[in-house]
Amino acid sequence: MDVLFVTDPLASLNPHKDSTYVMVTEAQRRGHRPYAVTLERLLLRQDRAMAHAVPLATGDGAARAPLVASGPAQRRDLATFDVVLMRKDPPFDQNYLIATWILEQAARDTLVLNDPNGLRDLNEKLSVAWFPELCPPTQIVRTPDDLHRALADFGGKMVVKPVFGYGGREILLAFEGDPNLSALFELATQEGARWTVAQAFLPAAAQGDKRVLLVDGKPIGAVTRIAARGEARNNFHTGGHAERAELSERDQEICAELGPFLSARGQFFVGLDIIGGLVTEINVTSPTGMQEINELHCLTNEHTMQALFWDRLEAKVTSSVRKSDPSTSTS
């Protein structure tokens, strides 16, 4: 298969951390032909989604060698790829939004995952509010006054984060009695100009948050993220480290509830963030965690996260081809 990864610049992909890296190397191991394109090299020519895509290889063939282009960029219609994988990290900004519109055109003729419509509809911070029984008490507000009210509603302690934030950036812990509280809320809302998420503080956050990876609606693995010393945020991007985790009965219940919902909206690869049995975020843009799970669970060969990902992706591509081919109809 020809596989197009819409991703960040190759030099920014960490061979030891990035899930995209092992997705690419597993594709190569299986005999597929991976290509990459960055957002600015996507284009729309009339109604045809196009890309200046480069073929990929691992630098010198050594273990964990960086990904490099193995040839010049090729201007190709996205319909000529068997599957397009959207793996561009946030922020979900204007450039990301335009890319989803281009990819939506491509999705008429080829499989695009995660589905661009779903990427637009399922904000990673807001969509948890659709499942109030599964998430912490949550409010979406825009003014400092409303943040003060939310803090009172939540018993005097809460987490504040921007709706379009990512990687732990601008996540704040607010508590009653902080002399800087008003300034903090002005900063968080940009003095009323920005929508902000307020979530009740969960004491279980001190034990870390669990990242659960789902492929086509089914959980495949989990890892616990622990905050760095002196840090309230558990994100890897803010210095957090990974610890081994197992899927609990509560995790399975959450996945059983959210999995079909996400799969029905074309969200093939998803990362759920769970604290104390409650979902704090639903990550659909470019979830990570594969390499940490592989390492902590000593997974190799066909048992790795990327192998499970590709097993299900190959089955989905085959199913998609059969549905689009009139000659395979049994009616």
Summary of the structure (lengths in Angstrom):
residues: 331
radius of gyration: 20.6
end to end distance: 28.2
largest distance: 70.5
contacts: 1066
relative contact order: 0.13
helix: 36%
strand: 27%
